[in-house]
């Protein structure tokens, strides 16, 4: 899967997970088995930037590190996609920022400057989270790790999604006419990937990505899709890992389900540069502080 396809995929996965969990929690015992199967509470140590544990019951703001990982046999893999999501439990809003994989940072626990996506290869989920905490000076409370090769199956598991395409274009062998169109998993990835032909550039691509998120939510919440839930749950179990417990997922869904309709995507700006013949994405200190302040304010922390 190409890197440009990955940007919004992780948001879809988390929103799909929470949506499906809330909708069929009381109806299917298999959901409990699935959520237990993806649970790994030991992968992420408690953040030192959190004096007290987040209280979802009190609607505290919290963060989720979303990792898209390509793991092959005999290779631990790298986090080719890394996003931070914050949820404000009071106003039910959600902010997301994608951290470019080539961002040059200090790798927490390694005393080494390297690309941020190498943190996962060095120390898995925990080192990735601690590196992000140091980079943005915010706590990481939860994580969701996704095997990106399996995402197409998640879209297909809801039997396709519908979007309203505002202009016709072709991309990577697929044609997308104007109007209401139905997309399978592979087509959805291509629809979300195209940027250069869009008059609005990356902003237009983000709009299409949000369409896909909403399409998954609409289809997942439809009574007509109940017969597909076994496929959805099976796909989730094979391709997702998280430290969110069943109780936490249920609480988040109950408290913050409407946040999926109030998403603000932030951007980290920087410049590309070759250092010792290696390409890095360099983020100025003032830019890191700017993004950090946005998320601290959203989380209501100092």
Residue, then its C-alpha position, 0 to 999 in steps of 0.5 A: x500500500x502506498x504511503x499517500x493512501x494511509x493519512x486518514x485510514x487510521x481515523x476511519x479504523x478508530x471511528x469504525x471500532x467505536x461505532x460498531x462497538x456502541x451499536x451492537x454491544x448489547x446484542x453480540x457476545x462475539x463483540x466481547x471476544x473480539x475486543x478481548x482479542x485486540x486488547x494489549x494493555x501492557x504495550x504502552x506504559x502510563x504517561x509521565x505527563x499524566x499525574x493522574x489517570x484519565x477519568x473517562x467517567x468524568x469526561x476528561x480529555x484524552x489522546x490516542x496514538x494511531x499507528x499504521x504498521x506494515x509488519x512482515x514475517x521476520x521484520x518488526x516493521x515501521x510505523x509508516x503512518x503516525x497520527x495523534x488524536x485528541x478528544x475533548x470530553x466536554x464539547x465532544x470535539x476531536x482534533x487530529x494531526x498527522x506526523x510526517x514519517x520522515x520527521x527528524x526527532x530525538x528517539x526517546x530511550x535511544x539517545x539518538x536523532x532519527x526519523x520518527x517512524x524508526x521509533x517503532x522498529x527500535x521499541x514498538x508501541x511504547x517507544x513510538x508513544x514516548x517519542x511523540x510525547x517528547x516531540x509534542x509535549x503532550x501525554x499519550x493515553x491510548x494507542x491503536x495499532x493497525x496492520x495497514x494491509x488489512x484495511x481494505x477488508x474493513x471497508x469491504x466488510x461493510x459491503x461498500x460505502x457511498x459518497x457524493x463526488x463533486x467532480x469527475x476524475x480518474x486515479x490509479x486505474x479507477x474512474x470516479x464520476x460526479x454524483x453519488x457513487x459506491x466504493x469498495x475498499x480498494x476504490x475508497x483508498x484511491x478516492x482518498x489518495x488523489x490530490x494533485x488533480x483536485x483544485x483545492x489540493x490537500x484540502x480537497x483530499x481531506x474533504x474526500x477523506x472525511x466523506x469516507x469516514x462518514x460513509x463507514x459510520x453511516x453503513x456501520x450504523x445501518x440495520x441492513x449491515x447487521x449481517x456483515x458484523x461477523x465479517x467486520x469483527x473478524x477483520x478488526x480482530x485480525x488487524x487491530x491492537x489497542x490498550x483500550x479495555x471493553x469498558x473504556x471503549x463502551x464509555x468513549x462511545x457513549x460519551x463521545x460518539x458525536x465527536x465523529x461529526x466534529x473533527x478538526x484536522x491540524x497540520x505540521x509544517x516544516x521543510x525537507x532537507x538531506x542530512x548526511x545523504x538522508x532525507x528528513x522532514x525538519x519541523x522548527x521549534x516554534x511550529x512544534x510549540x504551536x501544535x503542542x499548544x493547540x492540543x494542550x488547549x484542546x485537552x485542557x492541560x497546562 
